Amino acid sequence: MARLIKRGKTYYAQYYLGKQKRVNLHTSIPQIAKEKLRQLESSLLRGDDIPLPTRNPLPTVLSAFTNHLYATKQPKNADKIVSYLRAIFGPIAPELHI
């Protein structure tokens, strides 16, 4: 279902999900790459989200986004959007605390 590809020193997982996709596994160690490939295959069979982490952690992204909101929007509108984010994500970022 998925296969392991090595390009240079980095391993990639290649699979088909409607079309061909290639995901960087961010490792140069074959044992770790095989384990990440196994986790990817099992999540694809179950229909879950792909378990590989993204590069940007969610609290960092939310902090940057709320700072951008307060810099570009009117204060009342920014407060309204931040309250929606607080309801969805909870207080995971310091900017979302009341």
DSSP file with accessible surface (Angstrom, degrees, kcal/mol):
  #  RESIDUE AA STRUCTURE BP1 BP2  ACC     N-H-->O    O-->H-N    N-H-->O    O-->H-N    TCO  KAPPA ALPHA  PHI   PSI    X-CA   Y-CA   Z-CA
    1    1 A M              0   0  134      0, 0.0    15,-0.6     0, 0.0     2,-0.3   0.000 360.0 360.0 360.0 -49.1    0.0    0.0    0.0
    2    2 A A  E     -A   15   0A  13     13,-0.2     2,-0.3    35,-0.0    13,-0.2  -0.930 360.0-159.7-123.6 154.0    2.8    2.4    0.9
    3    3 A R  E     -A   14   0A 149     11,-2.5    11,-2.7    -2,-0.3     2,-0.4  -0.934  18.2-116.3-135.0 161.0    6.4    2.2    0.1
    4    4 A L  E     -A   13   0A  51     -2,-0.3     2,-0.4     9,-0.2     9,-0.2  -0.784  28.1-174.3 -98.9 132.0    9.7    3.6    1.4
    5    5 A I  E     -A   12   0A  27      7,-3.0     7,-3.4    -2,-0.4     2,-0.5  -0.986  11.5-152.9-126.5 137.7   11.8    5.8   -0.9
    6    6 A K  E     +A   11   0A 118     -2,-0.4     2,-0.5     5,-0.2     5,-0.2  -0.950  13.2 179.0-112.6 123.0   15.2    7.2    0.0
    7    7 A R  E >   -A   10   0A 145      3,-2.7     3,-1.7    -2,-0.5     2,-0.5  -0.966  68.8 -40.5-123.1 112.4   16.3   10.4   -1.7
    8    8 A G  T 3  S-     0   0   71     -2,-0.5    -2,-0.0     1,-0.3     0, 0.0  -0.589 123.0 -30.5  70.4-121.6   19.7   11.5   -0.7
    9    9 A K  T 3  S+     0   0  168     -2,-0.5     2,-0.3    -3,-0.1    -1,-0.3   0.474 121.0  89.8-104.0  -4.7   19.9   10.9    3.1
   10   10 A T  E <   -A    7   0A  46     -3,-1.7    -3,-2.7    16,-0.1     2,-0.3  -0.749  66.5-137.7-102.4 142.3   16.2   11.4    3.8
   11   11 A Y  E     -A    6   0A  30     16,-2.0    14,-2.3    -2,-0.3    15,-0.4  -0.742  18.5-168.9 -96.6 143.9   13.4    8.7    3.7
   12   12 A Y  E     -AB   5  24A  58     -7,-3.4    -7,-3.0    -2,-0.3     2,-0.5  -0.936  17.2-136.5-127.3 151.0   10.0    9.4    2.2
   13   13 A A  E     -AB   4  23A   0     10,-2.7    10,-2.9    -2,-0.3     2,-0.5  -0.936  20.2-164.8-106.1 129.7    6.7    7.4    2.2
   14   14 A Q  E     +AB   3  22A   9    -11,-2.7   -11,-2.5    -2,-0.5     2,-0.3  -0.962  20.5 150.0-117.9 129.8    4.9    7.2   -1.1
   15   15 A Y  E     -AB   2  21A   6      6,-2.4     6,-3.3    -2,-0.5     2,-0.5  -0.939  40.9-113.8-149.9 168.7    1.3    6.0   -1.3
   16   16 A Y  E     + B   0  20A 155    -15,-0.6     4,-0.2    -2,-0.3     2,-0.2  -0.947  32.2 161.2-113.4 126.3   -1.8    6.5   -3.3
   17   17 A L  S    S-     0   0   99      2,-2.4     2,-0.9    -2,-0.5    -2,-0.0  -0.674  91.3 -44.7-139.1  76.5   -4.9    8.2   -1.9
   18   18 A G  S    S+     0   0   94     -2,-0.2     2,-0.3     3,-0.0    -2,-0.1  -0.263 141.2  18.4  84.9 -48.5   -6.8    9.2   -5.0
   19   19 A K  S    S-     0   0  146     -2,-0.9    -2,-2.4    -4,-0.0     2,-0.2  -0.920 106.1 -73.0-141.8 169.5   -3.5   10.4   -6.4
   20   20 A Q  E     -B   16   0A  87     -2,-0.3     2,-0.4    -4,-0.2    -4,-0.2  -0.450  49.3-174.6 -70.9 132.2    0.1    9.7   -5.6
   21   21 A K  E     -B   15   0A  79     -6,-3.3    -6,-2.4    -2,-0.2     2,-0.4  -0.970  11.8-163.2-127.1 145.7    1.4   11.4   -2.5
   22   22 A R  E     -B   14   0A 105     -2,-0.4     2,-0.4    -8,-0.2    -8,-0.2  -0.993   8.8-167.5-131.0 124.3    4.9   11.5   -1.1
   23   23 A V  E     -B   13   0A  35    -10,-2.9   -10,-2.7    -2,-0.4     2,-0.4  -0.935  21.7-125.8-117.6 132.0    5.5   12.5    2.5
   24   24 A N  E     -B   12   0A  40     -2,-0.4   -12,-0.2   -12,-0.2    -2,-0.0  -0.591  13.7-162.1 -74.3 129.2    8.8   13.3    4.1
   25   25 A L        -     0   0    1    -14,-2.3   -13,-0.1    -2,-0.4    -1,-0.1   0.498  27.7-134.3 -91.1  -4.6    9.5   11.2    7.1
   26   26 A H        +     0   0   95    -15,-0.4     2,-0.3     1,-0.2   -14,-0.1   0.877  66.9 102.0  54.9  44.9   12.2   13.5    8.4
   27   27 A T        -     0   0   18    -16,-0.4   -16,-2.0     1,-0.1    -2,-0.2  -0.991  53.7-163.8-151.1 153.9   14.7   10.8    9.3
   28   28 A S        +     0   0   73     -2,-0.3    -1,-0.1   -18,-0.2   -18,-0.1   0.270  69.1  97.8-116.0   6.6   17.8    9.2    7.8
   29   29 A I     >  -     0   0   78      1,-0.1     4,-2.2   -18,-0.1     5,-0.2  -0.854  65.4-148.8 -99.8 122.0   17.7    6.1   10.0
   30   30 A P  H  > S+     0   0   49      0, 0.0     4,-2.4     0, 0.0     5,-0.2   0.863  94.1  53.8 -62.9 -35.3   16.1    3.1    8.2
   31   31 A Q  H  > S+     0   0  136      2,-0.2     4,-1.9     1,-0.2     5,-0.1   0.914 111.1  45.5 -66.3 -41.1   14.5    1.5   11.3
   32   32 A I  H  > S+     0   0   76      2,-0.2     4,-2.5     1,-0.2     5,-0.2   0.910 112.0  52.6 -67.8 -39.0   12.7    4.7   12.3
   33   33 A A  H  X S+     0   0    0     -4,-2.2     4,-2.3     1,-0.2    -2,-0.2   0.913 108.6  50.1 -63.3 -40.9   11.6    5.2    8.7
   34   34 A K  H  X S+     0   0  136     -4,-2.4     4,-2.3     2,-0.2    -1,-0.2   0.898 110.7  49.5 -65.4 -38.9   10.1    1.7    8.7
   35   35 A E  H  X S+     0   0   80     -4,-1.9     4,-2.3     2,-0.2    -2,-0.2   0.920 111.5  48.1 -66.5 -42.5    8.3    2.3   11.9
   36   36 A K  H  X S+     0   0   50     -4,-2.5     4,-2.3     1,-0.2    -2,-0.2   0.890 111.2  51.8 -65.0 -35.6    6.8    5.6   10.6
   37   37 A L  H  X S+     0   0   21     -4,-2.3     4,-2.7    -5,-0.2    -2,-0.2   0.912 108.4  51.0 -65.9 -40.4    5.8    3.8    7.4
   38   38 A R  H  X S+     0   0  129     -4,-2.3     4,-2.4     2,-0.2    -2,-0.2   0.928 111.1  47.9 -62.9 -42.9    4.1    1.1    9.5
   39   39 A Q  H  X S+     0   0   77     -4,-2.3     4,-2.1     1,-0.2    -1,-0.2   0.903 111.8  50.8 -64.1 -38.9    2.1    3.7   11.5
   40   40 A L  H  X S+     0   0    0     -4,-2.3     4,-2.2     2,-0.2    -2,-0.2   0.933 110.7  48.0 -64.5 -45.5    1.2    5.5    8.2
   41   41 A E  H  X S+     0   0   58     -4,-2.7     4,-2.2     1,-0.2    -2,-0.2   0.916 111.7  49.3 -63.2 -42.7   -0.1    2.3    6.6
   42   42 A S  H  X S+     0   0   33     -4,-2.4     4,-2.0     1,-0.2    -1,-0.2   0.900 111.6  48.8 -66.8 -36.8   -2.2    1.3    9.7
   43   43 A S  H  X>S+     0   0    1     -4,-2.1     5,-1.9    -5,-0.2     4,-1.2   0.879 110.5  51.3 -70.6 -33.8   -3.7    4.8    9.9
   44   44 A L  H  <5S+     0   0   25     -4,-2.2    -2,-0.2     2,-0.2    -1,-0.2   0.894 110.3  49.2 -68.0 -37.8   -4.6    4.7    6.2
   45   45 A L  H  <5S+     0   0  133     -4,-2.2    -2,-0.2     1,-0.2    -1,-0.2   0.883 113.5  46.0 -67.7 -37.3   -6.3    1.3    6.6
   46   46 A R  H  <5S-     0   0  155     -4,-2.0    -1,-0.2    -5,-0.2    -2,-0.2   0.691 111.6-121.7 -75.8 -20.4   -8.3    2.6    9.6
   47   47 A G  T  <5 +     0   0   62     -4,-1.2    -3,-0.2     1,-0.2    -4,-0.1   0.652  64.4 140.0  87.0  14.8   -9.2    5.7    7.7
   48   48 A D      < -     0   0   84     -5,-1.9    -1,-0.2    -6,-0.2     2,-0.1  -0.240  61.2 -79.7 -79.9 175.9   -7.7    8.0   10.4
   49   49 A D        -     0   0  147      1,-0.1    -1,-0.2    -3,-0.1    -3,-0.1  -0.357  59.9 -86.2 -69.1 159.5   -5.7   11.2    9.9
   50   50 A I        -     0   0   64      1,-0.1    -1,-0.1    -3,-0.1   -10,-0.1  -0.499  36.0-145.7 -70.4 128.2   -2.1   10.8    8.9
   51   51 A P        +     0   0   62      0, 0.0    -1,-0.1     0, 0.0   -11,-0.1   0.495  61.6 113.4 -80.0  -0.1   -0.1   10.5   12.2
   52   52 A L        -     0   0   28      1,-0.1    -2,-0.1   -16,-0.1   -27,-0.0  -0.489  69.6-118.2 -75.1 137.2    3.0   12.3   10.9
   53   53 A P        -     0   0   98      0, 0.0     2,-0.2     0, 0.0    -1,-0.1  -0.339  20.2-125.4 -74.0 155.1    3.6   15.6   12.7
   54   54 A T        -     0   0  117      2,-0.2     0, 0.0     1,-0.1     0, 0.0  -0.459  22.8-114.1 -88.4 170.9    3.7   18.9   10.9
   55   55 A R  S    S+     0   0  188     -2,-0.2    -1,-0.1     1,-0.1     0, 0.0   0.814  99.0  60.5 -76.4 -30.1    6.6   21.3   11.2
   56   56 A N  S    S-     0   0  107      4,-0.0    -2,-0.2     3,-0.0    -1,-0.1  -0.874  81.6-133.6-105.2 121.8    4.7   24.0   13.0
   57   57 A P     >  -     0   0   75      0, 0.0     4,-1.8     0, 0.0     3,-0.3  -0.421  22.6-119.5 -69.7 147.3    3.2   23.3   16.4
   58   58 A L  H  > S+     0   0   78      1,-0.2     4,-2.8     2,-0.2     5,-0.3   0.875 109.1  55.2 -59.7 -42.6   -0.4   24.5   16.9
   59   59 A P  H  > S+     0   0   52      0, 0.0     4,-2.3     0, 0.0    -1,-0.2   0.911 108.6  50.0 -60.4 -35.9    0.3   26.9   19.8
   60   60 A T  H  > S+     0   0   86     -3,-0.3     4,-2.2     2,-0.2    -2,-0.2   0.925 112.0  47.0 -66.4 -42.1    2.9   28.7   17.8
   61   61 A V  H  X S+     0   0   66     -4,-1.8     4,-2.5     1,-0.2    -1,-0.2   0.927 113.1  48.3 -66.3 -43.8    0.6   29.1   14.8
   62   62 A L  H  X S+     0   0    9     -4,-2.8     4,-2.6     2,-0.2     5,-0.2   0.889 110.5  51.8 -65.3 -37.4   -2.3   30.3   17.0
   63   63 A S  H  X S+     0   0   20     -4,-2.3     4,-2.2    -5,-0.3    -1,-0.2   0.938 112.1  45.4 -63.4 -45.6    0.0   32.8   18.7
   64   64 A A  H  X S+     0   0   59     -4,-2.2     4,-2.1     1,-0.2    -2,-0.2   0.898 113.3  51.0 -65.3 -38.2    1.2   34.2   15.5
   65   65 A F  H  X S+     0   0   86     -4,-2.5     4,-2.5     2,-0.2    -2,-0.2   0.919 109.9  48.2 -68.2 -41.4   -2.3   34.4   14.1
   66   66 A T  H  X S+     0   0    0     -4,-2.6     4,-2.3     2,-0.2    -1,-0.2   0.906 110.9  51.2 -67.7 -37.1   -3.8   36.2   17.1
   67   67 A N  H  X S+     0   0   87     -4,-2.2     4,-1.3    -5,-0.2    -1,-0.2   0.902 110.6  49.6 -62.8 -38.3   -0.9   38.7   17.0
   68   68 A H  H  X S+     0   0  105     -4,-2.1     4,-1.8     2,-0.2     5,-0.3   0.900 108.6  53.4 -65.5 -40.5   -1.7   39.2   13.3
   69   69 A L  H  X S+     0   0    5     -4,-2.5     4,-2.9     1,-0.2     3,-0.3   0.936 109.2  47.1 -59.8 -47.9   -5.4   39.7   14.0
   70   70 A Y  H  < S+     0   0  102     -4,-2.3    -1,-0.2     1,-0.2    -2,-0.2   0.782 113.4  50.1 -68.5 -22.3   -4.7   42.4   16.6
   71   71 A A  H  < S+     0   0   84     -4,-1.3    -1,-0.2    -5,-0.2    -2,-0.2   0.789 123.5  26.8 -83.1 -27.3   -2.3   44.2   14.2
   72   72 A T  H  < S+     0   0   82     -4,-1.8     2,-0.2    -3,-0.3    -2,-0.2   0.689 112.0  61.4-111.7 -22.1   -4.7   44.2   11.2
   73   73 A K  S  < S-     0   0  104     -4,-2.9     0, 0.0    -5,-0.3     0, 0.0  -0.592  89.4 -91.5-104.4 165.8   -8.3   44.2   12.5
   74   74 A Q     >  -     0   0  136     -2,-0.2     4,-2.7     1,-0.1     5,-0.2  -0.444  43.9-113.4 -67.0 147.5  -10.3   46.5   14.7
   75   75 A P  H  > S+     0   0   84      0, 0.0     4,-2.4     0, 0.0     5,-0.2   0.883 115.2  50.4 -56.5 -39.2  -10.0   45.5   18.4
   76   76 A K  H  > S+     0   0  168      2,-0.2     4,-1.8     1,-0.2     5,-0.1   0.918 113.1  45.7 -66.8 -41.5  -13.7   44.5   18.7
   77   77 A N  H  > S+     0   0   76      2,-0.2     4,-2.2     1,-0.2    -1,-0.2   0.901 112.4  51.1 -67.7 -39.0  -13.5   42.3   15.6
   78   78 A A  H  X S+     0   0    0     -4,-2.7     4,-2.7     1,-0.2     5,-0.2   0.911 108.7  51.7 -65.6 -39.4  -10.2   40.7   16.7
   79   79 A D  H  X S+     0   0   83     -4,-2.4     4,-2.1    -5,-0.2    -1,-0.2   0.895 109.1  51.1 -62.7 -38.3  -11.7   40.0   20.2
   80   80 A K  H  X S+     0   0  104     -4,-1.8     4,-1.7     2,-0.2    -2,-0.2   0.939 111.9  45.4 -65.6 -44.3  -14.6   38.2   18.5
   81   81 A I  H  X S+     0   0   52     -4,-2.2     4,-2.3     1,-0.2    -2,-0.2   0.915 112.2  51.9 -66.8 -39.8  -12.4   36.1   16.3
   82   82 A V  H  X S+     0   0    0     -4,-2.7     4,-2.6     1,-0.2    -1,-0.2   0.879 105.7  55.1 -66.2 -33.8  -10.1   35.2   19.3
   83   83 A S  H  X S+     0   0   46     -4,-2.1     4,-2.0     2,-0.2    -1,-0.2   0.894 107.7  49.6 -66.6 -35.8  -13.2   34.2   21.3
   84   84 A Y  H  X S+     0   0  142     -4,-1.7     4,-2.0     2,-0.2    -2,-0.2   0.924 111.3  48.7 -65.0 -43.1  -14.1   31.7   18.5
   85   85 A L  H  X>S+     0   0   21     -4,-2.3     4,-3.0     1,-0.2     5,-0.5   0.892 109.8  52.5 -63.5 -38.1  -10.6   30.4   18.5
   86   86 A R  H  X5S+     0   0   69     -4,-2.6     4,-1.6     1,-0.2    -1,-0.2   0.893 109.2  49.7 -65.0 -38.1  -10.7   30.0   22.3
   87   87 A A  H  <5S+     0   0   89     -4,-2.0    -1,-0.2    -5,-0.2    -2,-0.2   0.870 117.9  39.7 -69.0 -34.2  -14.0   28.0   22.0
   88   88 A I  H  <5S+     0   0  123     -4,-2.0    -2,-0.2    -5,-0.1    -3,-0.2   0.949 131.6  20.4 -79.8 -51.2  -12.5   25.7   19.4
   89   89 A F  H  <5S-     0   0   77     -4,-3.0    -3,-0.2     1,-0.2    -2,-0.2   0.621  94.1-139.4 -98.2 -17.1   -9.0   25.1   20.7
   90   90 A G     << -     0   0   20     -4,-1.6     2,-1.9    -5,-0.5     3,-0.4  -0.222  54.7 -41.6  78.7-175.8   -9.1   26.0   24.3
   91   91 A P  S    S+     0   0   78      0, 0.0    -1,-0.2     0, 0.0     6,-0.1  -0.325  86.3 131.4 -86.0  61.0   -6.4   28.0   26.1
   92   92 A I        +     0   0   76     -2,-1.9    -2,-0.1    -3,-0.1    -6,-0.0   0.715  66.8  51.2 -84.5 -19.1   -3.4   26.2   24.4
   93   93 A A  S >  S-     0   0    0     -3,-0.4     3,-1.5     1,-0.1     4,-0.4  -0.893  85.8-124.7-115.0 148.2   -1.7   29.4   23.5
   94   94 A P  G >  S+     0   0   95      0, 0.0     3,-1.0     0, 0.0    -1,-0.1   0.832 110.3  60.3 -61.3 -28.7   -0.9   32.3   25.9
   95   95 A E  G 3  S+     0   0   65      1,-0.2    -3,-0.0    -3,-0.0   -13,-0.0   0.682  98.8  58.1 -72.5 -16.6   -2.7   34.7   23.6
   96   96 A L  G <  S+     0   0    0     -3,-1.5    -1,-0.2     2,-0.1     2,-0.1   0.516  81.5 106.9 -92.2  -3.7   -6.0   32.7   24.0
   97   97 A H    <         0   0  110     -3,-1.0   -11,-0.0    -4,-0.4    -5,-0.0  -0.441 360.0 360.0 -71.3 149.4   -6.1   33.1   27.8
   98   98 A I              0   0  187     -2,-0.1    -1,-0.1   -12,-0.0    -2,-0.1  -0.554 360.0 360.0 -78.7 360.0   -8.8   35.4   29.1
